[in-house]
Amino acid sequence: MTTGSGRSLGEILRGGERSFSFEFFPPKDDAGEEQLWRAIRALEPYRPSFVSVTYGAGGTTRDKTVAITGRIARETTLVPMAHLTCVGHTRAELEGILDAYAAEGVRHVMALRGDPQEGPRAEWSPTEGGLNYAVELVDLVRSRGDFRVGVAAFPEGHPSAASLDDDADVLVAKAEAGAEFAVTQMFYRAEDYFGLVERVRARGCDIPILPGIMPILNLNAIRRQGELIGTSVPADVVARISAFDGDPVAVRAEGIKIAAELCHELLAGGAPGLHFYTLNRSKATLEIFEALQIAV
């Protein structure tokens, strides 16, 4: 399902249509770029509502992100959503990047504060002449042109949030600034997602919140990433994966199974769709689709 009808993603989600979307990152070399485009072509027949392209820590992949997002807009039937962060940019530079996206035909932007170049746990330091919060970036994007804006959400709370309630207040503020929908960071307990939705709804905010899915294909890698961004891997999940330690094929199969179970629970509980962190590969996502009986 795509947004070819001209409706915004927010309108589609609020209208009750189920969204499936995929996230990619700018590759480092030619081989990585070939792999990325293989994944894009393999997933294109599933007609995702959008695909997003990430922005490297500290804005390090800015030009690559703009180029790839533009190519998706020109050469595929997909709706690209470009990431944009406050990190390392002045307001004028951010306006220039938005103008570059508009020139490439990109009309959807994921507005993020972003992580410092030193990593998500590093102390935040705004760029002189730049922006300090994602809500300010939402304001800027909305004022710059006919852009549709998505934002990040954190089922277990942003690492710098004072509390889960404070974190929910931030998401509501982003919605009030003009964000049409949110996509969550990866998580592994459905109750964390539903708890976030409940907190936001209790504040009178109806912004659609898409759950972000990253299957566990390597437990140690997921643990390291989780520690960085504040996502925990539940003990029962660790136990299920660890039971196959030493057998990477079995570990991967169990990780796919756990992700499919989580997806099923989320959709059954009313989630408006699923957003897959693909790591520029299509195989795991397609296996989850098969388990959920989602076909082209």
N, C-alpha and C positions, 0 to 999 in steps of 0.2 A: 504494500500500500504506500503510495507516494503522495506528495502535496501538489501534484500537478493540477489539481482543481483550483489552485489559487488561494485556498484557505491556509491559514497559518497552522503550524504544528499545535499551538495551544488550542485553537478552535477544533482541530481534529480530535485531540485527546479529550477535550471537554465534551465533545459530541459522542463519546463512547466508543470510538473506533480504536482498535488495539494497535499499538505501535511496536514495531521491531526496528532496531537501529544498531549501527556498528561503529566502533571507534578504531581509527588507525593512527599511526605516528609517522612523522617524516623519517625515511630511511637514511642511513649513514653513507651508503655507497650504491653503485649500480646494481649489484646483486640484490641488495635489499629493496631497491626500487622495483626490480622485476618481480620479487616475491610479493611486494605490496600490491602491484597491479594484478597479479594472479589471484590474490585474495579478493580484491575488489570485483573482478570479473566473475569469480565463483559465487559471490554473494549477491551480485546485482539481480539475478533472476528472482530473488525472494522479495524484490520491490520494497526495500526498507523505507520507512518514513523519512529517514535522513541518515547520512553518514558523517561522522565528525573527524577532524584531523587535529591532533594535539599540537601544542606549542611547547617547545623544550624549556627546561628550567632556565630562568633568567632571560627568556626570549631568544634562546640560542638558535632556534630553528625557524626564525620568523620568515625569511625569504623562501625557505623550502615549504613551509606551511602554506604560504600564499600561493606558491606555484602549484602545489599538489591540489589544493582546494579548487583553484581555478581550472585545472585540467579536468577534475571530476565534473565540474559544472559544464565544461565545453564538450567533453568526449563521452559522457555516460548519460544514462537516464536518471541518475541518482541526484538527490537534493543534498548538496554539501553544506555542512555547518563548520565554520572555521573557529578555532579557539583563539582567544585573545586574552592576554594577561597584562596586569599593571607593571610587572617586574621589568626594571631596566629601561623604561620608556617615559619620556615626557608626554604631557597632554598633546602637544603638537605632533609628536611621533605617532601616537595612537590614532590621531585623526588621519595622518597620512596612510597608516596601515588600513584603516577602514575605507579610505578612498580607493586603495589598491584592491581591496576585496570587491568593492562595488564595481570597479572597472572590469573585474574578472567575472562579473555576473553572480557573485556570491551574496546572498541576502540574509543568511542565517548566521548568527554569531553566538558562540558560547563565551560569555563574559566572566572571567575569573580573576581573582586577585593574583593567584599564582604563587608558586613556591620560590623562595630565595635560591640563588644559584648554589648555595651551600646545602640545600635540601630542605624538606618540609619541616624539620625540627629546628632549623636555624631561626634566629631572631629576625623578625620582619623589620626591614628598613626601607621606607619609601624613597623613590628616586626624586631628586630635586626637580621641581616643575612637573612632577607626575601625580599619580593618584594613589590613595592610601587604602581604599576599600573597594570590593567588587561592586557594591551598590553605586559608587561613583562612576565606575566603568559602565554599568547598565545605563545610567543617566546619559553618559557621553554617547554611547552607541545609539540610543534612542533619539538623541538630538542631531545625529550626524546624517541620517538618511532613512530610507525605508528598510530598516533592518528588523528582523525578528530575533528576539534575544532569549537564550537559555542560560541557566546558571547551575552551579554545583550545589549539591546537598549532601549531608553527612549523617547517615543513620546512627553512628556511634559518636557523633559530635566532632566538630573540627578540632584538631589538636590544640589550637589556641583559644578555643571557646571556654568561658568560665563555667558553663554548665550546659546540659542538654536544652534547657529552657532558653538560655541566652542564644544558643545556636539556632533554635527555632525562630527566635525574634529576628535574627539576621536574615534568614531565608524569607520571612514575611516582608522585611524591609526591601529586599531585592524584588519581590513580586510587586510591591507597591510602587517601585521605581520603574516598572515596565517589563520585567521578566515574564515571559509567557509560560515557561515550564522549567522544571529542574531535572537534573540527572544526578543520581547518587554516586558516591564513591563505592567501590566494591565492598561487599559484606557477605557474611555467611549464615546469619540468623534472620529468618523472615520477621521475627518479632521486633528486631531492631528497625527494619524498614517501616513496619506498621506503627511502631511507636512514634517515629518521626512524623508520619502522615497524621497521626492523631494529635500530636502537639501543634502542628501547623493548622489543622482544621479547628482546633479549640481556640485559635486566635482569629477565627473568622476569615481565613485565607483559603481559597480553593485552587491554588496553583497546582496543576498536575505534576506528579513526582514520579519519574521513571526510575526503576531500580537498575543499578549498574551491576553487571554479572561478569565475574572473571573466574573461570573454572580452575581448580587446583590441578595443575599438571606436574608440578614439582613443589613439594611441601616446603622445603627449605627456602626456595625463592619467594614463595607467597608469604612465609613468616617474616622474611627480611623486609619485604615491601610493606607488610602490615604494620611492623614496628615503626617504620618511617612515617606512615600516614595515619596511624592510630586505628587500624582495623585489626580486630582480634580473630584468630582462628579457633572456634569452639573445641573443647576437649573431645567431644564425641566425633567431630570431623577429623581431628588429629588421629584419634584411635582407628577410625575406619581406614584412613590413608596409610597409617603406620603399619597396619596389618599386612601390607604388601611391600614393605620396605625391602629393597634389593631387587625388586622386579618392576622396572620403570613402565613396562607395558601395562601391568596390572594396576599400578599406581595411577596412571593416566586414565584407565578405564573407570576406576572408582571415583576419580575426580570429576569425570564427565557425568557419572551417575548422580553424584551429590549435587552438582550444579543443576541437572535436570529436575531433581526433586525440589530444589529451592525454587526454580522457575515455576514449576507446577503449583507450589504452595502460594507463591506471590500472585500468579494469575487467578487462582481460585479465590484468593482473598480480596481481589478487586484492584490489583495493580493495573495501570492503564497500558502496560506493555513491558518490554525488556530492552535494555541497552547493553550490548556485548562489547567488552574490551577484548579485541581480537588478537592483539600483539602481532598484527599484520599477517595473520594466518587464518584460513577459513575452516580448516578441518574440524577443530573442536566445536566451533559454533554450529557447523552443519550436523555434527553428531548429536548435539543437544536438541537441535530442531527435529532430528529424526526421533529422538526419545520422546519429544513432546507432540510428535505427529504433525509437525508443521511442514507443509509441502509447498513447492513452487506453484 
